[in-house]
């Protein structure tokens, strides 16, 4: 039993020594790294602050330009959507008028004509919606 206890104690001692060595080495490495970084720094504090200031001013200017572009793009998108919605409204009105004319013109096959007219309206609406989606996606992708 005593030999097993001795071996166990030696293993514990090695583990604790290894842990202490690791912590001690990490502390020394951190201190040495900090000293080397301070000695090897290419700029003084004033220079570094000046460079940071210049960079921040450049970024502010760029952000202003990006904002202006975004405002311009959104106004163009709004204008395009407005035009497309007006075109869509005109198409719907034309289709509705054509359907009404067809329904009034032929009473003999009212059901067939009404069905055809309804299909034409649905197709016109679908085409206009697809055009709007294409316009919006192309405008959105050009903004990105």
C-alpha positions in Angstrom: 0.0 0.0 0.0 2.8 2.4 0.9 4.3 2.1 -2.6 1.0 2.9 -4.2 0.5 5.9 -1.9 4.0 7.1 -2.7 3.4 6.8 -6.5 0.1 8.6 -6.1 1.7 11.4 -4.1 4.5 11.7 -6.7 1.9 12.0 -9.5 0.0 14.7 -7.6 3.2 16.5 -7.0 4.1 16.4 -10.7 0.6 17.7 -11.7 0.8 20.6 -9.3 4.3 21.5 -10.3 3.3 21.4 -13.9 0.4 23.7 -13.2 2.6 26.2 -11.3 5.2 26.1 -14.1 2.6 26.8 -16.7 1.1 29.8 -14.8 4.6 31.1 -14.0 5.7 30.8 -17.7 2.5 32.5 -18.9 3.1 35.5 -16.6 6.7 35.8 -17.7 5.7 35.5 -21.4 3.0 38.2 -21.0 5.4 40.6 -19.3 8.1 40.1 -21.9 5.6 40.4 -24.8 4.2 43.7 -23.3 7.7 45.1 -23.0 8.7 44.1 -26.5 5.5 45.6 -27.9 6.2 49.0 -26.2 9.8 49.0 -27.3 8.9 48.1 -30.9 5.9 50.4 -31.4 6.4 52.3 -34.6 4.5 55.5 -33.5 4.1 57.6 -30.4 0.8 58.0 -28.7 0.2 61.5 -30.3 0.9 60.2 -33.8 -1.4 57.2 -33.3 -4.2 59.4 -32.0 -3.7 61.7 -34.9 -3.9 58.8 -37.4 -7.0 57.5 -35.7 -8.6 61.0 -35.9 -7.8 61.3 -39.6 -9.2 57.8 -40.3 -12.4 58.6 -38.4 -12.9 61.8 -40.4 -12.4 59.8 -43.7 -15.0 57.3 -42.5 -17.5 60.0 -41.6 -17.1 61.5 -45.1 -17.6 58.1 -46.7 -20.7 57.5 -44.6 -22.1 60.8 -45.7 -21.5 59.8 -49.4 -23.2 56.4 -48.8 -26.2 58.1 -47.2 -26.5 60.5 -50.2 -26.4 57.5 -52.5 -29.0 55.6 -50.5 -31.3 58.7 -50.5 -30.9 59.1 -54.2 -31.5 55.4 -54.9 -34.6 55.3 -52.7 -36.1 58.3 -54.4 -35.5 56.7 -57.8 -37.0 53.4 -56.6 -40.0 55.3 -55.3 -40.4 57.0 -58.6 -40.1 53.7 -60.5 -42.7 52.0 -58.3 -45.1 54.9 -58.7 -44.8 54.8 -62.5 -45.2 51.0 -62.5 -48.3 51.2 -60.3 -49.8 53.8 -62.6 -49.1 51.5 -65.6 -50.6 48.6 -63.7 -53.7 50.6 -62.9 -54.1 51.6 -66.6 -53.8 48.0 -67.7 -56.4 46.8 -65.2 -58.8 49.6 -66.3 -58.2 48.6 -70.0 -58.7 44.9 -69.3 -61.9 45.6 -67.3 -63.3 47.8 -70.0 -62.5 45.1 -72.6 -64.2 42.5 -70.5 -67.3 44.7 -70.1 -67.4 45.4 -73.8 -67.2 41.7 -74.6 -69.8 40.8 -72.0 -72.2 43.5 -73.4 -71.4 42.5 -77.0 -72.3 38.9 -76.9 -75.1 37.6 -74.8 -75.4 34.2 -76.5 -72.3 32.7 -74.8 -72.2 34.8 -71.7 -70.6 32.1 -69.5 -67.8 31.4 -71.8 -67.1 35.1 -72.5 -67.2 35.9 -68.8 -64.8 33.1 -68.0 -62.4 34.3 -70.8 -62.7 37.8 -69.6 -61.9 36.8 -66.0 -58.8 34.9 -67.3 -57.6 37.9 -69.2 -58.0 40.1 -66.1 -56.1 37.6 -64.0 -53.3 37.3 -66.6 -53.0 41.1 -66.9 -52.8 41.4 -63.2 -50.2 38.7 -63.0 -48.1 40.3 -65.7 -48.2 43.6 -64.1 -47.3 42.1 -60.7 -44.3 40.3 -62.3 -43.2 43.5 -63.9 -43.3 45.3 -60.6 -41.4 42.5 -58.9 -38.7 42.5 -61.6 -38.4 46.3 -61.4 -38.1 46.2 -57.6 -35.6 43.4 -57.6 -33.5 45.0 -60.2 -33.6 48.4 -58.4 -32.8 46.7 -55.1 -29.9 44.6 -56.5 -28.5 47.8 -58.1 -28.6 49.5 -54.7 -26.7 46.7 -53.0 
